[in-house]
Amino acid sequence: VASKTGDDAGDGTTTATVLAQSIITEGLKNVSHGANPMDLKRGIDKAVAKVVESIKAQSEAVGNDYDKIEQVAAVSANNEPAIGKLIADAMRKVSKDGVITIEEAKGTDTTIELVEGMQFDRGYLSAYFVTNTEKMECEMEKPYILIYEKKISNLKDMLPILEAAVQTGRPLLIIAEDVDSEALTTLVVNRLRSQLKICAVKAPGFGDRRKEMLEDIAILTGGTVISEEKGIQLEQATIEMLGTSEKITVSKDNTTIVNGSGEKSKISARIAQIRSQISTTTSDYDKEKLQERLAKLSGGVAVLYVGAASEVEMKEKKARVDDALCATRAAIEEGIVPGGGVAYIRAIDVLENLKGDNADETTGIEIIKRAIEEPLRQIVANAGKEGAVVVQKVREGKGDFGYNARTNVYEKMHAAGVVDPAKVTRVALENAASIAGMFLTTECVIVEKKEDKPEPMGNPGMGGMGGMM
């Protein structure tokens, strides 16, 4: 449940786990007393749908209010205002829809740097290209970039350029219309056997728009599009035709090119050309696509360099910055709601008059009513206070009135900066209810039985110390 919530919303993993535990515990209690699991699940689903409606109604759009963005980021980073400010500053530099990446700093200071860069929505063609298994990303330092307009069907054609790139010892990113399964398999096998630093992605866009976007990438990285229209065959490609950049990160959905080596004058000329096309086109769709290309070329990439005194602190701080960034994007997408579990408490009212088709469905609704109090109860318990008392006091209030555990004060959550992304709040409950429903309606689980392996023999002359080294 935590993994799914993290994937969907980027944050809210703890909330989802707390909710799931409450739903499962109460659900199993009722099932053991004879309740029908399917009816319980139907009641749970009905209640969740109503709570989601309430969350959406409570949601407040972020718009261009960077103070709200800062609040969300700070709360998601375990109430660290400095991280909230950094992320808000990064978004000011590249706009809310801009690309922000997180890197490790050389020292202890955490800073922001705006670099030339581009992101497009195409990910790796095989998970075997991944170099960072924790984030499931392929990370390349100072790579070469092969930009090919057609589909790569035969790896024999690109052997000369492949060998030339390998001899330099630098990674190679292949951007092509597509890569045939046989050619892709050969690349993967070489990647695994010889530790060849390579990755392949599909070119962004379609038709003529794809050609233009490949040209954009070529100009940004100082490379040449290998195209038969230009009279260049793949087997004729040379190392000089490859683009380069400082870093490339490829996830399963996106490719981010940071600090391409293209000439600034050529990039500026390309930007001017696209601006001219925007002013002359009459099609709204074409205008929108041209503006997307312009943003990719001119927007740049904000790099957050996270500093720390030790490796352990670095890992923990990077994870918090990553959480904060994901939560901020979720807030921009669906708005913000009062934090501290208040959004769930306000949703209890919509369940008061909700009834199921039978007694067990109504019990399912009651389970959700109790479960959505749990995040606030847990926050209060963590602060060393009595959960039932605080929940009752917050329920008696209205709007965003809630309990601020950090200051031990009852106050307006928005004014106090205690806010959560509506998407995170929604997704946490939906996923918790989904997993809990599956848990309650599962009759049995089949697992693989582990074989009992005999204990290793002790070394000669080491009686009574079997298995110890």
Stockholm file with secondary structure:
# STOCKHOLM 1.0

chainA/1-469         VASKTGDDAGDGTTTATVLAQSIITEGLKNVSHGANPMDLKRGIDKAVAKVVESIKAQSEAVGNDYDKIEQVAAVSANNEPAIGKLIADAMRKVSKDGVITIEEAKGTDTTIELVEGMQFDRGYLSAYFVTNTEKMECEMEKPYILIYEKKISNLKDMLPILEAAVQTGRPLLIIAEDVDSEALTTLVVNRLRSQLKICAVKAPGFGDRRKEMLEDIAILTGGTVISEEKGIQLEQATIEMLGTSEKITVSKDNTTIVNGSGEKSKISARIAQIRSQISTTTSDYDKEKLQERLAKLSGGVAVLYVGAASEVEMKEKKARVDDALCATRAAIEEGIVPGGGVAYIRAIDVLENLKGDNADETTGIEIIKRAIEEPLRQIVANAGKEGAVVVQKVREGKGDFGYNARTNVYEKMHAAGVVDPAKVTRVALENAASIAGMFLTTECVIVEKKEDKPEPMGNPGMGGMGGMM
#=GR chainA/1-469 SS CHHHHHHHHSSCHHHHHHHHHHHHHHHHHHHHTTCCHHHHHHHHHHHHHHHHHHHHHHCBCCTTCHHHHHHHHHHHTTSCHHHHHHHHHHHHHHCTTSEEEEEECSSSCCEEEEECEEEESCCBSCGGGCSBTTTTBEEEESCEEEEESSEECCGGGGHHHHHHHHHHTCCEEEEESEECHHHHHHHHHHHHHHCCCEEEEECSSCHHHHHHHHHHHHHHHTCCEECGGGTCCGGGCCGGGSEEEEEEEECSSCEEEEEECCCHHHHHHHHHHHHHHHHHCCCHHHHHHHHHHHHHHHSCEEEEEECCSSHHHHHHHHHHHHHHHHHHHHHHHHCEEETTTHHHHHHHHHHTTCCCSSHHHHHHHHHHHHHTTHHHHHHHHHTTSCHHHHHHHHHHSCTTEEEETTTTEEEEHHHHTCEEEHHHHHHHHHHHHHHHHHHHHCCCCCCCCCCCCCCCCCCTTCTTCTTCC
#=GC SS_cons         CHHHHHHHHSSCHHHHHHHHHHHHHHHHHHHHTTCCHHHHHHHHHHHHHHHHHHHHHHCBCCTTCHHHHHHHHHHHTTSCHHHHHHHHHHHHHHCTTSEEEEEECSSSCCEEEEECEEEESCCBSCGGGCSBTTTTBEEEESCEEEEESSEECCGGGGHHHHHHHHHHTCCEEEEESEECHHHHHHHHHHHHHHCCCEEEEECSSCHHHHHHHHHHHHHHHTCCEECGGGTCCGGGCCGGGSEEEEEEEECSSCEEEEEECCCHHHHHHHHHHHHHHHHHCCCHHHHHHHHHHHHHHHSCEEEEEECCSSHHHHHHHHHHHHHHHHHHHHHHHHCEEETTTHHHHHHHHHHTTCCCSSHHHHHHHHHHHHHTTHHHHHHHHHTTSCHHHHHHHHHHSCTTEEEETTTTEEEEHHHHTCEEEHHHHHHHHHHHHHHHHHHHHCCCCCCCCCCCCCCCCCCTTCTTCTTCC
//
